[in-house]
């Protein structure tokens, strides 16, 4: 049998892919260890039952450590992921600077509108603006969906979780106040 020719730079490509995957695995592992350290600092009241406030951080941290360690072992054994063949975009298409400028403008408008009109109205304008900037067919549908999403988020965060999002002109609606 004849030896298979090796493509120039193939060894360098395999090594760089291996280093990248090892760095990712080490990041996952270190995130788990950091979670254990941070979880140990959580104060538990004397009245806490067997499952206290540290249980969930310890569970997530343990899973991160297990996954990170398994990734390190897999990469060191040579089982790496397939190299990315290319982007899912056409590199010959130029950047749509108009859409990007619209998106940036609506983001700035959102920031400006939060204080005077409140988060729900500003978010509805932002959601509509993003939809319109990216080429939505129907303005009315985009505006309606943006308003519904903004109200649902306001209800979820301010009404149910108690997170303080400014209700603005909708102040006084009980389930919208945080």
Buried (B, 14 or more C-beta within 10 A) or exposed (E): EEEEEEEEEEEEEEEEBBEEBBEBBBEBBEBBEEBBEEBEEEEEEEEEEEEBEBBEBBEBBBEBBEBBBEBBEBBEEEEBEEEEEEEEEEEEEEEEEEBEEBBEEBEEBBEEBBEEBBBBBBBBBBBBBBBBBEEBEEEEEBBEBBBEBBBEBBBEBBBEEEEEBBBBEBEEBEEBBB
